[in-house]
Every structure is written in C-alpha cells, then in structure tokens.
C-alpha cells in the first residue's frame, strides 16, 4: 500500500469522525433539554387522552338515549344537536363507538353518514321480520309431506283474493290506532317521535320542519294521512289542524 493511499484513507476517516464527535458533544451537553421535551410531549398526550375519556363519559348517557329512541340509528348531527357541541367532536365520538361495538355505517339520502348500532331490540325486530308466518309455514309442510289424493293443496289464487278482500279484525284496527293515541297523550310529538312515525331519520325532520310544504310532506308519509306542523314556541310538532304558530 502506497503512502498516498494511506494518507487519503486517513483524511477520509477524519472527515467522517469530526461530525460524529460534534454530534456526541452536542447530545451530551443538551441531553437534559431533549429529555425534558420528550417528557413534556408524553405528558401532553396523556392529558389529552384523559380529558377525552372524561368528556366521553359525560356524552355516554346522551348517546344511549338516542340509540334507544332511534332504534340503533344515529347521525353526528343528532348527537351534536342533543349534546350542544361541535359536529367534529360528535363524529370523532361516533367513530370511536363504531369501532368499539362494530357498528355499520351507511349514507342517507341527503348525503349524511348514519351509524347503525345493533341492539337487542333491533336484532329482535330483524329476526321477527325474517321469520315466515306460521300459517304459511304449516301449509307448506302439509303440502310437501301429505298425500295428494288425501290432502289436495288449495288453489293459490282464491286464498290470495280472500286475504286481500277480508277486512282487518276490530282488535287489530284498534292496535294500529292505539300508538297514536298514546303519543298524543300530551297533544304533541317531539322530533324523534315524529321521525319514527314518518319512518325517516330525525335529522331529516329537523331539516324540513321549517319548510312551507312540511305539512303536505308529513301527510304523505304519515300512516294515517295526518299533516303535522312545527311550533317554534314549544319546539314540538302538532297536527296541522290543531297546530300552534
């Protein structure tokens, strides 16, 4: 190895060694400052997490109430209006709850995000709706296993016509009207109750309540054809013919 090669290698090593030496000296002289900054950042993150958890505990009762009233469906606007806090906070809270309870999200007609939480009551209604009627189930079992010459299957068309023309029994008609009588016990409905009756989201009623065509729109969706009118004074909904301004 020549002297020039050794000399060039030595200069290259010195060029690399000098910055490393300065960096080590700088870290040794300022390690307390860096440690303090790291501890400060960690303390700030812990404090933010603590304040968020405390805030969530205050919002939980409002969230549970809306879930019961809306049968598991809730939007950030519903939560923000009910709790009187910003929509970004409501969305962050619902995203946290959605990941915690494995909730599903869908987009409504107006483009807002709807969170669907499965509760025992909503699960029961889904199972009830998917269960076939007992009379039809028994008829299908008889038609499948009975001998044709002993139990001939009834013609389908007369049965359907008979079901269509047969009027509802009086007890069933009373049960259909009974919920409205209970809801109007105090002469009015709140927003969530009217939304259930019209089979729409609570945010939809909130957005349309001040429209001039709200009575006609609510009449088209009401099962009894009742037109509803919003009262700004009481923040409630009344039948249009008895509404208050």
C-alpha positions as CSV (number, residue, x, y, z in Angstrom):
1,X,0.0,0.0,0.0
2,X,1.5,3.4,-1.0
3,X,1.8,6.4,1.2
4,X,-0.7,8.4,-0.9
5,X,-3.4,5.7,-0.4
6,X,-2.8,5.7,3.4
7,X,-2.9,9.5,3.5
8,X,-6.2,9.7,1.6
9,X,-7.8,7.0,3.8
10,X,-6.7,8.9,6.9
11,X,-8.2,12.2,5.6
12,X,-11.5,10.4,4.8
13,X,-11.7,8.9,8.3
14,X,-11.1,12.3,9.9
15,X,-13.8,13.9,7.7
16,X,-16.3,11.3,9.0
17,X,-15.1,11.4,12.6
18,X,-15.4,15.1,13.1
19,X,-19.2,15.4,12.6
20,X,-19.8,12.4,14.8
21,X,-17.7,13.9,17.5
22,X,-19.5,17.2,17.4
23,X,-22.9,15.4,17.5
24,X,-21.8,13.4,20.5
25,X,-20.6,16.5,22.3
26,X,-23.9,18.3,21.5
27,X,-26.1,15.5,22.8
28,X,-24.0,15.2,26.0
29,X,-24.3,18.9,26.6
30,X,-28.1,19.1,25.8
31,X,-29.5,15.7,26.9
32,X,-31.4,17.3,29.8
33,X,-33.3,19.6,27.3
34,X,-34.1,16.7,25.0
35,X,-35.3,14.5,27.9
36,X,-37.5,17.4,29.1
37,X,-39.1,17.8,25.7
38,X,-39.8,14.1,25.4
39,X,-41.4,14.0,28.8
40,X,-43.4,17.2,28.0
41,X,-44.8,15.6,24.8
42,X,-45.7,12.4,26.6
43,X,-47.4,14.3,29.4
44,X,-49.4,16.4,26.9
45,X,-50.6,13.2,25.1
46,X,-51.6,11.6,28.3
47,X,-53.5,14.7,29.4
48,X,-55.4,14.8,26.0
49,X,-56.4,11.2,26.4
50,X,-57.6,11.7,29.9
51,X,-59.7,14.8,29.0
52,X,-61.2,12.9,26.0
53,X,-62.2,10.0,28.2
54,X,-63.8,12.3,30.8
55,X,-65.7,14.0,28.0
56,X,-66.9,10.7,26.6
57,X,-68.2,9.7,30.0
58,X,-70.4,12.8,30.0
59,X,-71.7,12.1,26.5
60,X,-72.4,8.4,27.0
61,X,-75.9,9.0,28.6
62,X,-76.9,11.2,25.6
63,X,-75.6,8.6,23.2
64,X,-77.5,5.8,24.9
65,X,-80.7,7.8,24.9
66,X,-80.5,8.5,21.2
67,X,-79.8,4.8,20.5
68,X,-82.9,3.8,22.3
69,X,-85.1,6.4,20.7
70,X,-83.9,5.9,17.1
71,X,-83.7,2.1,17.3
72,X,-79.9,1.9,17.0
73,X,-79.6,4.6,14.2
74,X,-77.8,7.9,14.9
75,X,-76.0,10.6,12.9
76,X,-73.4,13.1,14.0
77,X,-75.9,15.9,13.7
78,X,-78.4,14.1,16.1
79,X,-75.6,13.8,18.7
80,X,-74.3,17.4,18.2
81,X,-77.8,18.9,18.5
82,X,-78.7,16.8,21.5
83,X,-75.4,17.5,23.3
84,X,-74.9,21.0,22.0
85,X,-71.3,20.5,21.0
86,X,-69.4,20.8,17.6
87,X,-70.0,18.3,14.9
88,X,-66.4,17.3,14.6
89,X,-66.4,16.1,18.2
90,X,-69.7,14.2,17.6
91,X,-68.2,12.5,14.5
92,X,-65.0,11.5,16.4
93,X,-67.1,10.1,19.3
94,X,-69.3,8.1,16.9
95,X,-66.2,6.7,15.1
96,X,-64.8,5.6,18.4
97,X,-68.1,3.9,19.4
98,X,-68.5,2.3,15.9
99,X,-65.1,0.7,16.2
100,X,-65.8,-0.4,19.8
101,X,-69.2,-2.0,19.0
102,X,-68.5,-3.0,15.4
103,X,-71.3,-0.8,14.1
104,X,-72.0,-0.3,10.4
105,X,-72.2,3.0,8.5
106,X,-74.4,3.9,5.6
107,X,-75.0,7.2,3.6
108,X,-78.5,8.6,3.8
109,X,-80.5,10.3,1.0
110,X,-79.2,13.7,2.0
111,X,-75.5,12.5,2.0
112,X,-75.1,12.4,5.8
113,X,-73.4,9.5,7.5
114,X,-75.6,7.2,9.5
115,X,-74.3,4.9,12.2
116,X,-76.2,1.7,12.7
117,X,-75.7,0.0,16.2
118,X,-77.2,-3.4,16.6
119,X,-79.1,-3.6,19.9
120,X,-81.2,-6.4,21.4
121,X,-84.5,-4.7,20.3
122,X,-83.3,-4.1,16.7
123,X,-82.0,-7.6,16.4
124,X,-85.3,-9.0,17.7
125,X,-87.2,-7.0,15.1
126,X,-84.9,-8.2,12.3
127,X,-85.4,-11.8,13.4
128,X,-89.2,-11.3,13.7
129,X,-89.4,-9.8,10.2
130,X,-87.3,-12.6,8.7
131,X,-89.4,-15.4,10.3
132,X,-92.1,-16.7,7.9
133,X,-95.8,-16.7,9.0
134,X,-96.8,-19.7,11.0
135,X,-99.9,-20.4,8.9
136,X,-98.0,-20.3,5.6
137,X,-95.2,-22.4,7.1
138,X,-97.7,-25.1,8.3
139,X,-99.4,-25.1,4.9
140,X,-96.1,-25.6,3.1
141,X,-95.2,-28.6,5.4
142,X,-98.6,-30.2,4.8
143,X,-98.4,-29.7,1.0
144,X,-94.9,-31.2,1.0
145,X,-95.5,-34.4,3.0
146,X,-99.2,-35.1,2.7
147,X,-100.5,-37.5,0.0
148,X,-102.1,-35.6,-2.9
149,X,-105.3,-37.7,-3.0
150,X,-105.9,-37.3,0.7
151,X,-105.0,-33.6,1.2
152,X,-105.2,-31.7,-2.1
153,X,-103.4,-28.4,-2.0
154,X,-105.8,-25.4,-2.1
155,X,-105.7,-23.2,-5.1
156,X,-103.4,-20.2,-4.6
157,X,-105.4,-17.5,-6.3
158,X,-108.7,-17.8,-4.2
159,X,-106.6,-17.8,-1.0
160,X,-104.8,-14.6,-2.0
161,X,-108.1,-12.9,-3.0
162,X,-109.7,-13.9,0.2
163,X,-106.8,-12.4,2.2
164,X,-107.0,-9.2,0.2
165,X,-110.8,-8.7,0.5
166,X,-111.1,-9.8,4.1
167,X,-111.3,-6.7,6.4
168,X,-109.0,-6.4,9.3
169,X,-110.5,-7.6,12.6
170,X,-111.6,-4.9,15.0
171,X,-108.9,-5.6,17.7
172,X,-106.1,-5.2,15.0
173,X,-107.6,-1.9,13.9
174,X,-107.6,-0.7,17.5
175,X,-104.0,-1.7,17.9
176,X,-103.0,0.3,14.8
177,X,-104.6,3.5,16.2
178,X,-103.5,2.9,19.8
179,X,-99.9,4.1,19.4
180,X,-101.0,7.4,18.0
181,X,-103.4,7.9,20.9
182,X,-100.6,7.2,23.4
183,X,-98.2,9.5,21.5
184,X,-100.7,12.4,21.5
185,X,-101.5,12.0,25.2
186,X,-99.9,15.4,25.7
187,X,-101.3,16.8,22.4
188,X,-97.9,16.9,20.6
189,X,-94.9,14.8,19.4
190,X,-91.2,15.6,19.8
191,X,-88.8,15.3,16.9
192,X,-87.6,11.8,17.4
193,X,-91.2,10.5,17.9
194,X,-92.4,12.1,14.7
195,X,-89.4,10.7,12.8
196,X,-90.3,7.2,13.9
197,X,-93.9,7.8,12.9
198,X,-92.9,9.0,9.4
199,X,-90.2,6.3,9.1
200,X,-87.4,8.8,8.4
201,X,-84.3,9.9,10.2
202,X,-84.5,12.5,13.0
203,X,-82.1,14.8,11.1
204,X,-84.5,14.7,8.0
205,X,-87.4,16.0,10.2
206,X,-85.0,18.7,11.6
207,X,-84.0,19.9,8.2
208,X,-87.5,20.0,6.8
209,X,-89.5,21.3,9.8
210,X,-89.4,24.9,8.7
211,X,-90.3,24.3,5.0
212,X,-93.6,25.7,3.8
213,X,-94.6,22.3,2.4
214,X,-93.7,20.4,5.6
215,X,-97.4,19.7,6.4
216,X,-98.1,18.2,3.0
217,X,-94.8,16.3,3.1
218,X,-95.5,14.8,6.5
219,X,-99.1,13.9,5.4
220,X,-97.7,11.9,2.5
221,X,-95.5,9.8,4.9
222,X,-97.9,9.6,7.9
223,X,-99.6,6.1,8.1
224,X,-102.9,7.8,9.0
225,X,-102.5,10.7,6.5
226,X,-102.1,13.3,9.2
227,X,-100.4,16.6,8.3
228,X,-98.0,17.9,11.0
229,X,-96.9,21.4,11.8
230,X,-93.9,22.6,13.8
231,X,-94.2,25.1,16.7
232,X,-91.1,27.2,17.3
233,X,-92.5,28.3,20.7
234,X,-92.7,24.8,22.2
235,X,-90.2,23.0,19.9
236,X,-92.8,20.3,19.3
237,X,-95.0,19.0,16.4
238,X,-98.8,19.2,16.3
239,X,-101.4,18.0,13.8
240,X,-101.8,20.8,11.3
241,X,-105.5,21.4,12.0
242,X,-104.6,21.9,15.7
243,X,-101.1,23.3,15.2
244,X,-99.7,26.3,17.0
245,X,-97.6,29.0,15.4
